[in-house]
Amino acid sequence: MRSLEGVDAGKPHAQFLATEHWSLLATRSMTWQEIFSRTGTYLTVLSAAVVALSLVANATGFGRGFITFALLVLPVALLVGLGTFFRLVEADIEDTWLIIGMNRLRHAYVELAPELEPYLVASHHDDVPGVLETYSFRSRVGITHWLSGSPVIVGVINALVTGVLAAVICESAGTGDTLRTTVAIAAAVVTLLVLAYLGLRKIQHFRRTYRPRFPNDEGSAPAA
């Protein structure tokens, strides 16, 4: 692989790298805006559905009209939630690619001007520890970091919506309280496990197929 060592930093190379860096920053900003927008849209739709259900419940006294309305509204909210979840997972992967690109550009900066390396806070290596160092300023992330992510929060909400929908279906079928509660809990747990499996599968596929170009060969530890 061609190195930039020995290239005059005054030549257009540095300008090209800086322009590309700003382009990646702008794209990453748009990605995060989409994450917030998608999450906010889903929560708005879900809140509107809950308000509508409460109004119908007050008007019908949780009768057959309420059950029919719930069977119409909850699947729509769940569909929006599932689409939001999978898009958030894809957006996180896209954001990782943007971080990788910026780390590679930072590596080029270090090759052009090695004396600047001590002043860089973010990593200039594109392996997994380097990406995590740029993303969270540490080479490992804990369970709290993953639990606070938007896909996890949306996935948990989707599981709860699925459980409520299953309970409404059981109620419409005339099942007992015990069976209805059991089915609702089982549906919520299964939905959460399936979404977690599908999300982790996408992430693991990305990690299996990715090959870093500028890894840190000196004492880099495997990331959690």
Secondary structure, 3 states (H helix, E strand, C coil): CCCCCCCCCCCHHHHHHHHHHHHHHHHHHHHHHHHHHHHHHHHHHHHHHHHHHHHHHHHHCCCHHHHHHHHHHHHHHHHHHHHHHHHHHHHHHHHHHHHHHHHHHHHHHHHHCHHHHHHCCCCCCCCHHHHHHHHHCCCCCCHHHHHCCHHHHHHHHHHHHHHHHHHHHHHHHCCCHHHHHHHHHHHHHHHHHHHHHHHHHHHHHHHHHCCCCCCCCCCCCCCC
